[in-house]
Amino acid sequence: MEIRSFGDSLFVMHADAILIWFGPYLGNGLVHMIGSHTLRIVEGLAGK
């Protein structure tokens, strides 16, 4: 993707900075949600 204007390049730079800052929190929440769901499935299969 080619960016030809300074304004567009600043927009992309800020969007990337926000994603870099927010990404680990989003990933951690997703992993926690999947892990708790998997735990409920395993407990259901074990009959607890």
N, C-alpha and C positions, 0 to 999 in steps of 0.2 A: 504494500500500500504506500503510495507516494503522497507526501504532504507538501504542498507548495506554498502555503502562506504561514506567516509567523503566528497569527492568531490561532490557526488550527493546530500548530505544533505546541503552543502553550496549553490548549485544551487537552490534547492527548497526553502531555506531560503531567498535568494535574490529575487526569483520570487514572493514569498509571500509578501515581503516588498514592491516591486514595485506595486503589486496589491492593497495592503492596502493604498498606497499613491495615486494611480491613480483612484481607485474605486469610491470615492465620486465625483470626477470631471466627470467621465463617467456617473454616475447615475444622477447627476444634469443636465447634458446636455440632457440625454434621457428624463427625466421628463419635461424639458423645451420644447423639441421638441414635445412630446405628448400633452402637454398642449396647445401649440400654434395651433396644428392641430385640437384639440377638439374645441378651440375657433372659428376657421374658419368654422367648421361644424355647430356649434350652430348659428353663425351669418348668415350662408347660409340658415339655416332652418327658422330663424326669418325674413328673407327678408331684411336685412340691406345692 
